[in-house]
Amino acid sequence: MANFQIQKASSAVNWTGKKVLGLHTGSIEVNQGFLQTHGNLLEGGEVEIDMTSIVIADIEDAKTRQEFLAHLRNDDFFSVDKFKTAKLVITGATQTELNLFEVNGNLTIKDITHPVQFKAKVEILTDYLHSMGEIIIDRTKYNIRYGSGKFISNLGDKLIYDDFVLQFKLVAHKAN
């Protein structure tokens, strides 16, 4: 078994949230984490996300961007003052092709945990591990209901889709 410590500065997580009339994009930082392998197979790990680092990339107007950021950080969405981190715990992975895995884990947002499953590419290059993938998350499972058609009717073009996407690139260095 080998442990690889995630390198915060080399890793990235980008998010996309969609609504009826468009979408918004941004990024969020990895706080810390590790991935465990056995041979070339991913077996486990943890990734902690710094929710206070959320950035909006697609809104150019500074005032509008700041208002939307405040909205994402408040109780309508992520309650960042109360829940400063989110965490993914990898519980297992099955190799489906060379360097491709079906990953199982538990995702915690706002202290609410649900199982997730996603595909990831994992490559081990001597002392480094690179992983890329995408996780689709139903925000309503984590008590993020603002603008959701599941809970509010007649939203029309104000509807915000329940699924949001996290695309990640993780770079990790083998621990001694």
C-alpha positions in Angstrom: 0.0 0.0 0.0 1.3 3.5 -0.9 0.1 6.8 0.3 0.2 9.9 -1.9 -0.2 13.3 -0.3 -2.2 15.7 -2.4 -0.3 18.8 -3.5 -2.7 21.7 -2.9 -0.9 24.2 -5.3 -0.9 21.7 -8.2 -4.4 20.5 -7.8 -7.6 22.1 -9.0 -11.4 21.7 -8.7 -13.7 23.6 -11.0 -17.5 23.8 -10.6 -20.4 24.4 -13.0 -23.9 25.1 -11.9 -26.7 25.3 -14.5 -30.0 27.2 -14.6 -32.7 27.5 -17.3 -31.2 30.5 -18.9 -27.5 29.6 -18.6 -24.8 28.5 -16.2 -22.1 29.8 -13.8 -18.6 28.5 -13.4 -15.8 28.8 -10.9 -13.3 27.1 -8.8 -12.7 25.9 -5.3 -9.4 24.9 -3.6 -8.3 21.5 -2.2 -7.5 22.1 1.4 -5.6 18.8 2.0 -5.9 15.1 1.3 -4.3 11.8 0.3 -4.9 8.9 -2.0 -4.0 5.3 -1.3 -3.0 2.7 -3.9 -2.0 -0.9 -4.0 0.2 -1.4 -7.0 -1.4 0.7 -9.8 -4.9 0.3 -8.3 -6.7 3.1 -6.4 -8.0 1.8 -3.1 -8.9 4.8 -0.9 -8.3 8.3 0.2 -9.7 11.5 1.5 -10.0 14.9 -0.2 -10.9 18.0 1.9 -12.2 21.1 0.1 -11.9 24.6 1.5 -15.5 26.0 1.0 -14.2 29.5 1.9 -12.1 29.6 -1.3 -15.1 29.4 -3.7 -14.5 31.7 -6.7 -16.9 32.7 -9.5 -15.1 32.8 -12.9 -17.8 33.8 -15.4 -19.2 37.1 -14.0 -17.1 40.0 -15.0 -18.9 42.8 -13.2 -17.3 43.0 -9.8 -20.4 44.1 -7.9 -22.6 41.4 -9.5 -19.9 38.8 -8.9 -19.6 39.8 -5.2 -23.4 39.7 -4.7 -23.6 36.2 -6.2 -20.6 35.0 -4.2 -22.3 36.2 -1.0 -25.4 34.3 -2.1 -23.4 31.1 -2.6 -21.7 31.5 0.8 -25.0 32.1 2.7 -27.6 29.6 4.0 -29.4 29.5 0.6 -26.5 27.4 -0.7 -23.3 26.3 1.2 -23.5 28.1 4.6 -19.8 28.7 4.5 -19.6 30.4 7.9 -20.9 27.3 9.6 -19.4 24.6 7.3 -15.9 25.7 6.1 -15.0 22.4 4.6 -16.5 19.6 2.5 -15.0 16.1 2.3 -14.9 13.2 0.0 -13.9 9.8 1.5 -13.0 7.2 -1.1 -14.3 3.8 0.1 -13.2 1.8 -2.9 -12.5 1.8 -6.6 -12.9 -0.7 -9.5 -10.6 -0.5 -12.5 -12.7 -0.5 -15.7 -9.8 0.1 -18.2 -6.2 0.9 -18.0 -5.9 3.9 -15.6 -9.7 4.3 -15.5 -11.7 3.6 -12.3 -15.2 3.6 -11.1 -14.8 5.3 -7.7 -17.1 4.9 -4.7 -17.1 7.2 -1.8 -19.0 9.3 0.7 -19.3 13.0 0.1 -20.0 15.4 3.0 -21.3 18.9 2.4 -22.9 21.0 5.2 -22.3 18.0 7.6 -24.6 15.9 5.5 -23.1 12.7 4.0 -24.3 10.7 1.0 -22.6 8.0 -1.2 -21.3 9.1 -4.6 -20.0 7.2 -7.5 -17.9 8.7 -10.4 -15.3 7.9 -13.0 -11.7 9.0 -12.6 -8.4 8.6 -14.5 -5.5 7.7 -12.2 -1.9 7.5 -13.4 1.1 6.7 -11.2 4.4 8.1 -12.4 7.0 6.8 -10.0 6.7 9.2 -7.0 3.7 11.1 -8.4 0.0 10.3 -8.9 -2.2 12.3 -11.3 -6.0 11.9 -11.2 -8.7 13.6 -13.2 -12.4 13.2 -13.2 -15.9 14.6 -12.8 -18.5 14.2 -10.0 -22.1 15.1 -10.6 -23.8 16.1 -7.3 -27.5 16.5 -6.5 -27.3 19.6 -4.3 -30.8 18.9 -2.8 -29.4 15.9 -1.0 -27.2 18.3 1.0 -30.1 20.7 2.0 -29.3 23.1 -0.8 -32.8 23.8 -2.1 -32.7 27.4 -3.3 -34.3 27.7 -6.8 -35.0 23.9 -7.0 -38.0 22.7 -8.9 -38.3 19.8 -6.4 -39.3 22.2 -3.6 -40.6 25.4 -5.3 -43.1 25.4 -8.1 -43.6 27.9 -10.9 -40.0 29.1 -11.0 -40.1 29.5 -14.8 -36.8 30.9 -16.0 -35.5 31.3 -12.4 -35.2 27.5 -12.0 -31.7 26.3 -11.0 -30.9 22.7 -11.9 -30.4 20.4 -8.9 -27.2 18.8 -10.3 -23.9 20.6 -10.2 -20.6 19.4 -11.6 -17.1 19.3 -10.0 -14.3 18.6 -12.4 -11.0 17.8 -10.6 -7.3 17.4 -11.3 -5.4 16.1 -8.3 -1.6 15.9 -8.2 -0.1 13.9 -5.3 3.4 13.0 -4.2 4.3 9.6 -2.6 4.7 9.9 1.1 7.8 8.3 2.6 
